[in-house]
Amino acid sequence: MAHSGHYDVPCRSTKIEGLLNQNLQAFALASWFLDCVPVSPVLYLLGPDNEARLVLRLLGCICHRSVLLADVDLAALATLPRSLNPTLLMSQCHFGRRITQILLSSSNPKFCVTRGKSQVYAYGAKAFCAELETAESTGVRVSLTPALDVLPHLTPADEKARANDLQAKLLRYFMLNCERVREASVDTRDFVPAMRDEAHAWLAPICDCPDLSQSVRTSLLQQNQQLEAQRLSDDGCLTAEAALFFCHDPNRDRFFVREEAVEINTLLKGRCEERSVSDKMAGSFLRKLGIRAEKVTKGYRVLLTDSVRAQIHQIAADYQVSATQDGVARCRHCSAEKTHTPRSRARMNV
């Protein structure tokens, strides 16, 4: 099975294939390989409640250690045993901010989630019935449309029969392909840093199944475009872009923090952002990037020495500021930054 050049995916050869699209099949497969990937996959179901609940029941037949939940609170999450790594299939649309934060922050097994004196072990694949505004994080979104015909009736006996048949096949599939998935090399360079681990978690289990991989990659890239747009309003990206603007002014040998704040606010306004930053906030952003400003009579200034210019260019390249992506060399540091950028990105991928 594992040596034929492609994956023989168990859930694709059954009647379930007609009810679950490729992204849903990929989610079910990914739930079996949580020990082989850096983070757990997250799925958002957008659409009518009845259709979403049917999809969740079908996923319950094929996901690893699936738990169907109509409601969840902190006390319930605290009862989950360590290392269970269940697949939480939740039909609840609205979570409180606290519960949502716990569920999403538990996607990385290397970091603990604590509340009070206890830890919450909620690591595992998660599928949410979600409103659009709550599905803005990393993960794959699947839009469900209302069924024109009566929905198929899935009896408890049908569910049990499907689960008994497919769970055994998927367990064998996992055992045969576990090492291969763990060592899979997934090209995630097209994704923003925040999406790379999630993309790996989805794509590694299906990396030798081209049609599934292409479908999932397309969905992930759609979410990536949204995060890419959000990244343009990130504090670090804005600060680096504003500082780079001063570096490219041939008449500049310094800039003041207040000028940095003005330039950041100009960028925010151009991107239809309603917020603004103060001089103090701009100074704080610069310090976080490692760019130090010295206090003088007229305020805080940054001297644009050769080393500082090179530092700003490298930071801008790491943040993928638009001025570093258009291929135009505006100064001699721009050509140097093109040389250093691949090494910087390689560090981020390690």
Residue frames as qw, qx, qy, qz and C-alpha x, y, z in Angstrom:
[[0.000, 0.885, 0.466, 0.000, 0.00, 0.00, 0.00],
 [0.246, -0.897, 0.052, 0.365, 2.64, 2.49, 0.99],
 [0.444, -0.403, 0.548, 0.583, 5.05, 1.66, -1.82],
 [0.530, 0.519, 0.629, 0.233, 2.90, 2.16, -4.89],
 [0.290, 0.192, 0.216, 0.912, 3.80, 5.84, -5.35],
 [0.322, -0.412, -0.120, -0.844, 0.51, 7.09, -3.95],
 [0.258, -0.082, 0.739, -0.617, -1.63, 6.65, -0.86],
 [0.332, -0.309, -0.822, -0.345, -4.45, 4.11, -0.96],
 [0.220, -0.183, 0.372, -0.883, -6.80, 6.26, 1.12],
 [0.033, 0.245, 0.960, -0.133, -9.43, 4.02, 2.78],
 [0.231, 0.567, 0.527, -0.589, -12.22, 6.60, 3.04],
 [0.259, 0.474, -0.344, -0.768, -12.03, 7.40, -0.68],
 [0.226, 0.077, -0.892, -0.383, -13.18, 3.96, -1.81],
 [0.019, 0.386, 0.869, -0.309, -16.49, 3.94, 0.06],
 [0.022, 0.745, 0.589, 0.313, -19.91, 5.59, -0.23],
 [0.339, -0.760, -0.218, 0.509, -18.67, 8.29, 2.14],
 [0.396, -0.080, 0.340, 0.849, -16.72, 9.81, -0.75],
 [0.032, 0.559, 0.574, 0.597, -19.99, 11.12, -2.17],
 [0.372, -0.838, -0.394, -0.062, -20.87, 12.87, 1.09],
 [0.495, -0.744, 0.092, 0.439, -17.51, 14.24, 2.18],
 [0.527, 0.836, -0.138, 0.061, -15.52, 16.49, -0.14],
 [0.774, 0.317, -0.356, 0.418, -11.76, 16.21, -0.46],
 [0.017, 0.600, -0.409, 0.688, -10.97, 18.74, 2.27],
 [0.739, -0.421, 0.216, -0.480, -13.12, 16.83, 4.77],
 [0.980, 0.064, -0.166, 0.086, -11.47, 13.55, 3.82],
 [0.517, 0.500, -0.398, 0.569, -8.05, 15.15, 4.29],
 [0.343, -0.597, 0.346, -0.637, -9.07, 16.43, 7.74],
 [0.932, -0.256, 0.066, -0.249, -10.13, 12.93, 8.79],
 [0.880, 0.247, -0.248, 0.321, -6.82, 11.47, 7.61],
 [0.226, 0.618, -0.382, 0.649, -4.80, 14.21, 9.32],
 [0.620, -0.587, 0.188, -0.486, -6.51, 13.42, 12.64],
 [0.989, -0.125, -0.062, 0.053, -4.75, 10.04, 12.66],
 [0.755, 0.294, -0.167, 0.562, -1.24, 11.48, 12.33],
 [0.253, -0.946, -0.005, -0.203, -1.08, 13.99, 15.19],
 [0.740, -0.558, 0.245, 0.284, 2.12, 12.40, 16.51],
 [0.718, 0.156, 0.378, 0.564, 3.80, 12.96, 13.14],
 [0.242, 0.705, 0.260, 0.614, 3.07, 16.66, 12.51],
 [0.277, 0.161, -0.374, 0.870, 3.94, 19.91, 14.36],
 [0.327, 0.042, 0.333, -0.883, 0.38, 21.08, 15.10],
 [0.336, 0.354, 0.865, -0.119, -3.15, 19.69, 14.96],
 [0.041, 0.280, 0.555, 0.782, -5.42, 20.57, 11.99],
 [0.197, 0.409, 0.493, -0.743, -8.38, 22.92, 12.45],
 [0.054, 0.332, 0.754, 0.564, -11.51, 22.78, 10.31],
 [0.244, 0.291, 0.323, -0.867, -14.33, 25.35, 10.13],
 [0.143, 0.420, 0.847, 0.294, -17.73, 24.34, 8.77],
 [0.149, 0.261, 0.085, -0.950, -19.73, 27.31, 7.49],
 [0.336, -0.116, -0.664, -0.658, -23.35, 26.86, 6.56],
 [0.683, -0.369, -0.198, -0.598, -26.73, 25.46, 7.63],
 [0.447, -0.471, 0.649, -0.396, -26.86, 23.65, 10.97],
 [0.921, 0.064, 0.284, -0.257, -28.51, 20.46, 9.71],
 [0.788, 0.554, -0.245, 0.107, -25.96, 19.94, 6.97],
 [0.100, 0.697, -0.602, 0.377, -23.11, 20.71, 9.33],
 [0.647, -0.359, 0.556, -0.379, -24.33, 18.22, 11.93],
 [0.960, 0.243, 0.097, -0.103, -24.58, 15.47, 9.31],
 [0.566, 0.667, -0.413, 0.252, -21.03, 16.19, 8.17],
 [0.222, -0.616, 0.626, -0.423, -19.80, 16.03, 11.76],
 [0.860, -0.133, 0.400, -0.286, -21.49, 12.64, 12.26],
 [0.889, 0.443, -0.096, 0.065, -19.83, 11.31, 9.11],
 [0.270, 0.713, -0.531, 0.370, -16.48, 12.67, 10.26],
 [0.584, -0.493, 0.509, -0.397, -17.09, 10.91, 13.56],
 [0.982, 0.102, 0.124, -0.102, -17.04, 7.60, 11.68],
 [0.830, 0.428, -0.101, 0.344, -13.56, 8.13, 10.24],
 [0.056, 0.817, -0.369, 0.439, -11.65, 10.55, 12.48],
 [0.563, 0.096, -0.716, 0.401, -9.30, 9.24, 15.14],
 [0.278, -0.330, -0.679, 0.594, -10.82, 9.10, 18.65],
 [0.102, -0.412, -0.304, -0.853, -13.68, 11.33, 17.60],
 [0.085, -0.427, -0.699, 0.567, -15.93, 13.00, 20.16],
 [0.029, -0.573, -0.497, -0.651, -19.16, 14.67, 19.02],
 [0.213, -0.339, -0.510, 0.761, -19.99, 17.68, 21.20],
 [0.012, 0.765, 0.530, 0.366, -23.10, 19.86, 21.27],
 [0.242, -0.930, 0.054, -0.271, -21.76, 22.09, 24.05],
 [0.777, 0.043, -0.347, 0.524, -18.43, 22.49, 25.79],
 [0.258, -0.936, 0.069, -0.228, -17.13, 24.47, 28.74],
 [0.144, 0.708, -0.626, 0.294, -13.89, 24.80, 30.68],
 [0.629, -0.352, 0.598, -0.350, -14.86, 22.23, 33.30],
 [0.940, 0.256, 0.186, -0.127, -15.49, 19.64, 30.59],
 [0.596, 0.697, -0.363, 0.166, -12.20, 20.35, 28.82],
 [0.188, -0.672, 0.632, -0.338, -10.35, 19.94, 32.13],
 [0.836, -0.166, 0.461, -0.247, -11.54, 16.33, 32.35],
 [0.814, 0.523, -0.246, -0.060, -9.77, 15.27, 29.14],
 [0.844, -0.419, 0.218, 0.253, -6.94, 12.85, 30.02],
 [0.081, -0.771, 0.488, 0.401, -3.39, 13.58, 29.00],
 [0.103, -0.332, 0.839, 0.419, -2.21, 12.13, 25.67],
 [0.558, 0.421, 0.683, -0.210, -5.73, 11.18, 24.57],
 [0.050, -0.290, 0.475, 0.829, -5.48, 13.62, 21.63],
 [0.421, 0.488, 0.754, -0.129, -9.15, 13.33, 20.65],
 [0.085, 0.246, 0.483, 0.836, -10.77, 14.75, 17.54],
 [0.118, 0.459, 0.555, -0.684, -13.29, 17.27, 18.86],
 [0.026, 0.343, 0.663, 0.665, -16.25, 17.63, 16.48],
 [0.024, -0.381, -0.525, 0.761, -18.30, 20.54, 17.80],
 [0.097, 0.597, 0.671, 0.430, -21.74, 21.53, 16.57],
 [0.217, -0.808, -0.335, 0.433, -21.82, 24.57, 18.86],
 [0.466, 0.712, 0.199, 0.486, -21.53, 27.76, 16.81],
 [0.048, -0.852, 0.144, -0.501, -20.81, 30.33, 19.50],
 [0.749, -0.231, -0.426, 0.453, -18.07, 29.89, 22.07],
 [0.304, -0.941, -0.026, 0.144, -17.02, 32.37, 24.68],
 [0.331, 0.846, -0.398, 0.125, -13.71, 34.09, 24.09],
 [0.432, -0.599, 0.653, -0.171, -12.12, 32.08, 26.89],
 [0.844, 0.055, 0.531, -0.050, -13.09, 28.67, 25.50],
 [0.706, 0.706, 0.007, 0.050, -12.17, 29.63, 21.94],
 [0.070, 0.846, -0.513, 0.129, -8.75, 30.77, 23.11],
 [0.602, -0.393, 0.686, -0.111, -8.13, 27.49, 24.94],
 [0.864, 0.307, 0.397, -0.041, -9.24, 25.33, 22.01],
 [0.610, 0.776, -0.101, 0.127, -7.09, 27.18, 19.46],
 [0.051, -0.816, 0.547, -0.180, -4.04, 27.62, 21.71],
 [0.720, -0.303, 0.617, -0.102, -3.98, 23.86, 22.39],
 [0.834, 0.533, -0.044, -0.137, -3.09, 23.06, 18.79],
 [0.436, 0.642, -0.588, 0.227, 0.63, 22.73, 19.58],
 [0.882, -0.333, -0.332, 0.014, 1.57, 19.73, 21.78],
 [0.618, 0.177, -0.368, 0.672, 4.82, 21.32, 22.91],
 [0.046, -0.303, 0.250, -0.919, 3.08, 24.12, 24.83],
 [0.158, -0.374, -0.861, 0.308, 0.88, 23.58, 27.87],
 [0.269, -0.551, -0.263, -0.745, -2.45, 25.29, 28.45],
 [0.310, -0.198, -0.742, 0.560, -2.96, 26.08, 32.13],
 [0.334, -0.623, -0.239, -0.666, -5.90, 27.49, 33.99],
 [0.642, -0.679, 0.154, -0.320, -5.44, 28.18, 37.68],
 [0.438, -0.565, 0.697, -0.048, -3.58, 25.26, 39.28],
 [0.771, 0.128, 0.624, 0.011, -4.42, 22.71, 36.59],
 [0.034, -0.333, 0.636, 0.695, -3.50, 22.00, 32.99],
 [0.729, 0.426, 0.254, -0.472, -5.97, 21.47, 30.14],
 [0.342, -0.226, 0.811, 0.418, -5.06, 18.69, 27.71],
 [0.596, 0.602, 0.341, -0.407, -7.12, 19.61, 24.66],
 [0.013, 0.512, -0.656, -0.554, -4.56, 18.81, 21.96],
 [0.486, 0.250, 0.833, 0.086, -6.16, 17.15, 18.96],
 [0.058, 0.239, 0.575, 0.781, -7.82, 17.82, 15.62],
 [0.148, 0.468, 0.542, -0.682, -10.81, 20.16, 15.91],
 [0.045, 0.378, 0.642, 0.666, -13.81, 20.84, 13.69],
 [0.081, 0.354, 0.431, -0.826, -16.03, 23.82, 14.47],
 [0.160, 0.719, 0.606, 0.300, -19.45, 24.80, 13.22],
 [0.344, -0.387, -0.132, 0.845, -18.58, 28.46, 13.00],
 [0.271, 0.914, 0.240, -0.185, -19.85, 31.84, 11.96],
 [0.673, 0.613, -0.011, 0.413, -17.65, 33.48, 9.33],
 [0.031, -0.883, 0.265, -0.386, -16.24, 36.07, 11.73],
 [0.700, -0.573, 0.414, -0.106, -15.01, 33.34, 14.09],
 [0.923, 0.131, 0.287, 0.220, -13.19, 31.45, 11.31],
 [0.311, 0.931, -0.183, 0.058, -10.47, 33.99, 10.63],
 [0.500, -0.652, 0.560, 0.105, -7.62, 31.99, 12.17],
 [0.146, 0.420, -0.836, -0.322, -5.41, 29.40, 10.48],
 [0.502, 0.146, 0.822, -0.225, -7.12, 26.27, 9.23],
 [0.008, -0.119, -0.756, -0.644, -9.38, 25.18, 6.40],
 [0.432, 0.271, 0.349, -0.786, -12.88, 26.53, 5.86],
 [0.058, 0.195, 0.902, 0.381, -15.53, 24.43, 4.15],
 [0.387, 0.123, 0.086, -0.910, -18.72, 26.17, 3.05],
 [0.169, 0.267, 0.949, 0.006, -21.85, 24.03, 3.12],
 [0.312, -0.045, -0.269, -0.910, -24.90, 24.97, 1.06],
 [0.639, 0.048, 0.476, -0.602, -28.50, 24.02, 1.87],
 [0.247, 0.017, 0.936, 0.250, -29.47, 20.62, 0.47],
 [0.425, 0.063, -0.335, -0.838, -32.10, 20.80, -2.29],
 [0.703, -0.167, -0.632, -0.279, -33.31, 17.28, -1.49],
 [0.759, -0.609, 0.047, -0.226, -34.01, 15.66, 1.85],
 [0.023, -0.692, 0.708, -0.136, -30.78, 14.93, 3.67],
 [0.658, 0.080, -0.748, -0.045, -29.74, 11.25, 3.82],
 [0.716, -0.587, 0.089, -0.367, -30.95, 9.60, 7.01],
 [0.423, 0.423, -0.744, 0.299, -27.99, 8.26, 8.96],
 [0.806, -0.490, -0.195, -0.268, -29.22, 5.78, 11.53],
 [0.468, -0.701, 0.525, -0.116, -27.16, 4.75, 14.58],
 [0.898, 0.001, 0.430, 0.099, -26.76, 1.34, 12.98],
 [0.658, 0.707, 0.027, 0.259, -25.38, 2.93, 9.80],
 [0.062, -0.900, 0.367, -0.226, -22.97, 5.02, 11.85],
 [0.693, -0.483, 0.532, -0.051, -21.74, 2.03, 13.80],
 [0.894, 0.266, 0.323, 0.159, -21.30, -0.09, 10.67],
 [0.476, 0.828, -0.114, 0.274, -19.34, 2.63, 8.89],
 [0.260, -0.828, 0.451, -0.207, -17.15, 3.25, 11.91],
 [0.834, -0.275, 0.478, 0.009, -16.42, -0.46, 12.45],
 [0.834, 0.446, 0.219, 0.240, -15.43, -0.89, 8.82],
 [0.404, 0.829, -0.101, 0.373, -13.42, 2.30, 8.32],
 [0.419, -0.830, 0.342, -0.139, -11.70, 2.64, 11.68],
 [0.866, -0.216, 0.408, 0.194, -9.93, -0.71, 11.20],
 [0.716, 0.538, 0.200, 0.398, -8.84, 0.23, 7.67],
 [0.096, 0.926, -0.129, 0.341, -7.62, 3.65, 8.80],
 [0.648, -0.671, 0.359, 0.018, -5.68, 2.14, 11.70],
 [0.858, 0.060, 0.366, 0.356, -3.87, -0.13, 9.25],
 [0.451, 0.790, 0.115, 0.398, -3.32, 2.83, 6.95],
 [0.264, -0.921, 0.230, -0.169, -1.79, 4.77, 9.85],
 [0.787, -0.443, 0.397, 0.163, 0.52, 1.91, 10.84],
 [0.793, 0.303, 0.334, 0.409, 1.81, 1.49, 7.29],
 [0.383, 0.722, 0.146, 0.557, 2.34, 5.19, 6.62],
 [0.473, -0.857, -0.136, 0.154, 3.24, 6.66, 10.01],
 [0.618, -0.410, 0.240, 0.626, 6.98, 6.85, 9.41],
 [0.416, 0.383, 0.472, 0.677, 6.50, 8.15, 5.90],
 [0.098, -0.891, -0.329, -0.295, 4.28, 10.99, 7.10],
 [0.568, -0.756, -0.013, 0.326, 6.69, 11.82, 9.92],
 [0.538, -0.309, 0.382, 0.685, 9.53, 12.22, 7.43],
 [0.439, 0.702, 0.492, 0.271, 7.48, 13.89, 4.69],
 [0.294, -0.242, 0.087, 0.920, 8.99, 17.03, 3.17],
 [0.206, 0.786, 0.582, 0.023, 6.25, 19.57, 2.50],
 [0.329, 0.222, 0.140, 0.907, 6.98, 22.76, 0.55],
 [0.154, -0.796, -0.547, 0.207, 5.34, 25.55, 2.59],
 [0.371, -0.147, 0.079, 0.913, 7.25, 28.51, 1.14],
 [0.057, -0.456, -0.486, -0.743, 4.08, 29.92, -0.43],
 [0.468, -0.718, -0.508, -0.087, 2.53, 30.37, 3.02],
 [0.124, -0.797, 0.273, -0.525, 3.01, 33.12, 5.57],
 [0.201, 0.326, -0.826, 0.414, 4.95, 31.92, 8.64],
 [0.489, -0.105, 0.520, -0.692, 1.77, 31.65, 10.73],
 [0.854, 0.218, -0.012, -0.473, 0.31, 29.14, 8.24],
 [0.413, 0.524, -0.738, -0.104, 3.31, 26.89, 7.63],
 [0.158, -0.164, 0.921, -0.316, 2.88, 24.41, 10.48],
 [0.631, 0.302, 0.449, -0.555, -0.85, 24.16, 9.80],
 [0.656, 0.550, -0.337, -0.392, -0.21, 23.56, 6.10],
 [0.201, 0.411, -0.888, 0.045, 2.30, 20.85, 6.97],
 [0.389, 0.001, 0.797, -0.462, -0.21, 19.13, 9.28],
 [0.710, 0.439, 0.226, -0.503, -2.81, 18.99, 6.48],
 [0.624, 0.636, -0.365, -0.269, -0.52, 18.11, 3.58],
 [0.079, -0.517, 0.851, -0.050, 1.98, 15.63, 5.06],
 [0.589, 0.038, 0.772, -0.238, -0.53, 12.74, 5.40],
 [0.698, 0.580, 0.404, -0.113, -1.58, 13.16, 1.75],
 [0.057, -0.751, 0.399, 0.523, 1.64, 14.34, 0.13],
 [0.164, -0.181, 0.862, 0.444, 1.64, 11.41, -2.32],
 [0.283, 0.569, 0.772, -0.004, -2.02, 11.85, -3.29],
 [0.230, 0.060, 0.241, 0.941, -1.93, 14.69, -5.87],
 [0.201, -0.561, -0.526, -0.608, -5.67, 15.35, -6.22],
 [0.540, -0.710, -0.431, 0.140, -6.28, 15.54, -2.47],
 [0.534, -0.330, -0.065, 0.776, -3.14, 17.61, -1.93],
 [0.159, 0.259, 0.333, 0.892, -4.09, 20.11, -4.62],
 [0.333, -0.687, -0.515, -0.390, -7.58, 20.61, -3.22],
 [0.595, -0.674, -0.304, 0.316, -6.34, 21.14, 0.33],
 [0.491, -0.144, 0.077, 0.856, -3.44, 23.36, -0.76],
 [0.022, 0.488, 0.406, 0.772, -5.86, 25.58, -2.70],
 [0.466, -0.760, -0.417, -0.179, -8.08, 25.98, 0.38],
 [0.645, -0.516, -0.153, 0.543, -5.11, 26.73, 2.60],
 [0.389, 0.096, 0.210, 0.892, -3.78, 29.29, 0.13],
 [0.154, -0.698, -0.425, -0.556, -7.14, 31.09, 0.17],
 [0.581, -0.771, -0.236, 0.112, -6.84, 31.45, 3.91],
 [0.658, -0.203, 0.059, 0.722, -3.19, 32.38, 3.45],
 [0.217, 0.496, 0.296, 0.787, -4.20, 35.31, 1.22],
 [0.386, -0.820, -0.296, -0.300, -6.41, 36.64, 3.97],
 [0.708, -0.600, -0.058, 0.369, -3.64, 36.36, 6.56],
 [0.571, 0.152, 0.193, 0.783, -1.25, 37.97, 4.07],
 [0.019, -0.713, -0.266, -0.648, -3.55, 40.98, 3.88],
 [0.596, -0.783, -0.172, -0.050, -3.79, 41.10, 7.67],
 [0.777, -0.218, -0.015, 0.590, -0.01, 40.89, 7.89],
 [0.349, 0.517, 0.147, 0.767, 0.28, 44.22, 6.06],
 [0.317, -0.770, -0.037, -0.552, -1.31, 45.86, 9.12],
 [0.833, -0.351, -0.310, 0.294, 0.86, 43.97, 11.60],
 [0.292, -0.942, 0.086, 0.139, 2.80, 46.29, 13.93],
 [0.628, -0.413, 0.464, 0.468, 6.16, 44.76, 13.05],
 [0.549, 0.408, 0.542, 0.488, 5.51, 44.87, 9.31],
 [0.093, 0.949, 0.249, 0.171, 4.31, 48.49, 9.45],
 [0.426, -0.843, 0.203, 0.258, 7.29, 49.57, 11.54],
 [0.639, -0.175, 0.533, 0.525, 9.78, 47.87, 9.23],
 [0.441, 0.618, 0.499, 0.419, 8.11, 49.34, 6.14],
 [0.063, -0.991, -0.110, -0.035, 8.13, 52.87, 7.58],
 [0.518, -0.686, 0.355, 0.367, 11.78, 52.61, 8.63],
 [0.643, 0.128, 0.560, 0.507, 12.68, 51.27, 5.18],
 [0.280, 0.878, 0.330, 0.204, 11.04, 54.36, 3.65],
 [0.226, -0.946, 0.181, 0.143, 13.54, 56.59, 5.50],
 [0.663, -0.326, 0.528, 0.418, 16.44, 54.37, 4.41],
 [0.559, 0.408, 0.562, 0.454, 15.51, 54.92, 0.78],
 [0.094, 0.987, 0.130, 0.001, 15.47, 58.72, 1.11],
 [0.740, 0.312, -0.124, 0.582, 18.92, 59.76, -0.21],
 [0.042, 0.691, -0.160, 0.704, 18.79, 62.98, 1.82],
 [0.732, -0.613, -0.002, -0.297, 18.31, 61.17, 5.12],
 [0.438, 0.371, -0.732, 0.367, 21.00, 60.25, 7.61],
 [0.007, 0.081, 0.791, -0.607, 18.54, 59.92, 10.53],
 [0.380, -0.472, -0.485, -0.631, 14.86, 59.91, 11.39],
 [0.231, -0.249, 0.550, -0.763, 12.93, 60.71, 14.55],
 [0.077, 0.227, 0.953, -0.188, 10.49, 58.39, 16.30],
 [0.343, 0.545, 0.373, -0.668, 7.73, 60.96, 15.81],
 [0.384, 0.476, -0.480, -0.629, 8.37, 60.80, 12.04],
 [0.095, 0.054, -0.989, -0.098, 8.17, 57.02, 12.23],
 [0.230, 0.403, 0.749, -0.472, 4.77, 57.34, 13.90],
 [0.398, 0.569, -0.029, -0.719, 3.55, 59.71, 11.16],
 [0.315, 0.357, -0.751, -0.459, 4.67, 57.31, 8.44],
 [0.028, 0.120, 0.984, -0.133, 3.05, 54.31, 10.18],
 [0.316, 0.509, 0.534, -0.596, -0.23, 56.21, 10.48],
 [0.386, 0.515, -0.349, -0.681, -0.03, 57.13, 6.78],
 [0.207, 0.153, -0.936, -0.241, 0.32, 53.44, 5.94],
 [0.139, 0.299, 0.864, -0.381, -2.58, 52.54, 8.23],
 [0.386, 0.549, 0.197, -0.715, -4.81, 55.14, 6.60],
 [0.361, 0.434, -0.600, -0.566, -3.89, 53.91, 3.13],
 [0.236, 0.009, -0.968, -0.087, -4.90, 50.39, 4.18],
 [0.519, -0.443, -0.362, -0.635, -8.27, 51.54, 5.51],
 [0.535, -0.259, -0.693, 0.409, -7.33, 50.82, 9.12],
 [0.264, -0.839, -0.269, -0.394, -9.21, 52.89, 11.66],
 [0.699, -0.630, -0.111, 0.319, -6.54, 52.80, 14.35],
 [0.339, 0.837, -0.257, 0.344, -3.48, 55.00, 14.78],
 [0.800, -0.215, -0.318, 0.460, -0.25, 54.81, 16.76],
 [0.242, -0.968, 0.034, 0.052, 1.32, 57.36, 19.07],
 [0.306, 0.773, -0.522, 0.190, 4.96, 58.41, 19.14],
 [0.460, -0.491, 0.680, -0.292, 5.46, 56.27, 22.26],
 [0.898, 0.137, 0.386, -0.162, 3.98, 53.20, 20.56],
 [0.701, 0.682, -0.202, 0.058, 6.19, 53.73, 17.49],
 [0.007, 0.723, -0.644, 0.250, 9.25, 53.86, 19.74],
 [0.692, -0.245, 0.624, -0.269, 8.15, 50.64, 21.41],
 [0.896, 0.407, 0.143, -0.102, 7.68, 48.92, 18.04],
 [0.463, 0.761, -0.433, 0.140, 11.18, 49.95, 16.97],
 [0.296, -0.581, 0.704, -0.281, 12.69, 48.57, 20.18],
 [0.856, 0.006, 0.461, -0.232, 10.92, 45.24, 19.64],
 [0.825, 0.562, -0.035, 0.055, 12.60, 45.03, 16.24],
 [0.797, -0.260, 0.053, 0.543, 15.98, 45.73, 17.83],
 [0.363, 0.597, 0.132, 0.703, 16.24, 49.25, 16.36],
 [0.450, -0.550, -0.406, 0.575, 17.45, 51.58, 19.10],
 [0.141, 0.837, 0.185, 0.495, 16.69, 55.29, 19.22],
 [0.490, -0.126, -0.380, 0.774, 18.83, 57.74, 21.19],
 [0.117, -0.882, -0.431, 0.154, 17.42, 60.67, 23.12],
 [0.400, 0.161, 0.074, 0.899, 18.45, 64.13, 21.89],
 [0.061, 0.225, 0.261, -0.937, 17.12, 67.66, 22.41],
 [0.450, 0.118, -0.308, -0.830, 14.48, 67.31, 19.67],
 [0.887, -0.048, 0.080, -0.451, 13.27, 63.89, 20.76],
 [0.729, -0.238, 0.630, 0.121, 14.32, 60.31, 20.00],
 [0.519, 0.689, -0.344, -0.372, 16.23, 59.70, 16.81],
 [0.908, -0.016, 0.381, 0.172, 17.62, 56.76, 14.88],
 [0.005, -0.727, 0.497, 0.474, 20.93, 57.37, 13.12],
 [0.901, 0.401, 0.092, -0.138, 20.96, 55.71, 9.70],
 [0.236, -0.644, 0.685, 0.248, 24.49, 54.36, 9.82],
 [0.460, 0.341, -0.725, -0.384, 25.54, 51.73, 7.33],
 [0.107, 0.009, -0.973, 0.205, 24.96, 48.92, 9.83],
 [0.347, 0.327, 0.559, -0.678, 21.54, 50.25, 10.85],
 [0.549, 0.419, -0.276, -0.669, 20.47, 50.51, 7.20],
 [0.380, 0.212, -0.884, -0.172, 21.54, 46.91, 6.63],
 [0.078, 0.121, 0.873, -0.466, 19.66, 45.85, 9.78],
 [0.473, 0.387, 0.272, -0.744, 16.45, 47.58, 8.68],
 [0.534, 0.372, -0.545, -0.528, 16.68, 46.03, 5.22],
 [0.238, 0.102, -0.965, 0.046, 17.09, 42.56, 6.71],
 [0.233, 0.253, 0.714, -0.610, 14.14, 43.06, 9.09],
 [0.526, 0.425, -0.036, -0.736, 12.00, 44.32, 6.20],
 [0.458, 0.289, -0.768, -0.342, 12.96, 41.27, 4.14],
 [0.061, -0.036, -0.953, 0.295, 12.08, 38.93, 7.03],
 [0.333, 0.410, 0.543, -0.653, 8.67, 40.58, 7.33],
 [0.365, 0.346, 0.734, 0.457, 8.28, 40.37, 3.53],
 [0.109, 0.679, 0.174, -0.704, 7.55, 44.08, 3.26],
 [0.668, 0.658, 0.344, -0.040, 6.15, 44.86, -0.18],
 [0.208, 0.920, -0.302, -0.141, 9.10, 47.12, -1.10],
 [0.303, -0.528, 0.782, 0.131, 11.43, 44.12, -0.74],
 [0.641, 0.183, 0.744, -0.038, 9.28, 41.85, -2.92],
 [0.559, 0.765, 0.161, -0.276, 9.02, 43.88, -6.16],
 [0.843, 0.184, 0.235, 0.447, 12.56, 43.18, -7.37],
 [0.261, 0.884, -0.012, 0.389, 13.55, 46.89, -7.45],
 [0.686, -0.210, -0.265, 0.644, 16.94, 47.78, -5.92],
 [0.042, -0.956, -0.202, -0.210, 16.45, 51.24, -4.42],
 [0.182, -0.876, 0.439, -0.089, 19.85, 51.34, -2.74],
 [0.402, 0.477, -0.780, 0.043, 22.95, 49.18, -2.42],
 [0.317, -0.185, 0.806, -0.465, 21.51, 47.47, 0.67],
 [0.796, 0.231, 0.123, -0.546, 18.58, 46.21, -1.37],
 [0.717, 0.429, -0.538, -0.113, 20.84, 43.97, -3.45],
 [0.108, 0.353, -0.838, 0.401, 22.55, 42.72, -0.29],
 [0.573, -0.037, 0.505, -0.644, 19.18, 41.98, 1.30],
 [0.839, 0.283, -0.236, -0.401, 18.31, 39.75, -1.67],
 [0.506, 0.383, -0.755, 0.166, 21.36, 37.66, -0.80],
 [0.054, -0.209, 0.775, -0.594, 20.53, 37.37, 2.89],
 [0.652, -0.079, 0.077, -0.750, 16.78, 36.80, 2.68],
 [0.815, 0.047, -0.532, -0.224, 16.87, 33.07, 1.78],
 [0.417, 0.133, -0.756, 0.486, 19.04, 32.33, 4.84],
 [0.270, -0.121, 0.429, -0.853, 16.64, 34.22, 7.05],
 [0.770, -0.007, -0.147, -0.621, 13.64, 32.35, 5.72],
 [0.695, 0.126, -0.705, 0.052, 15.48, 29.07, 6.12],
 [0.096, 0.144, -0.709, 0.684, 15.93, 29.86, 9.81],
 [0.541, -0.036, 0.215, -0.812, 12.18, 30.41, 10.12],
 [0.822, 0.102, -0.375, -0.417, 11.47, 27.02, 8.52],
 [0.342, 0.278, -0.854, 0.277, 13.71, 25.00, 10.81]]
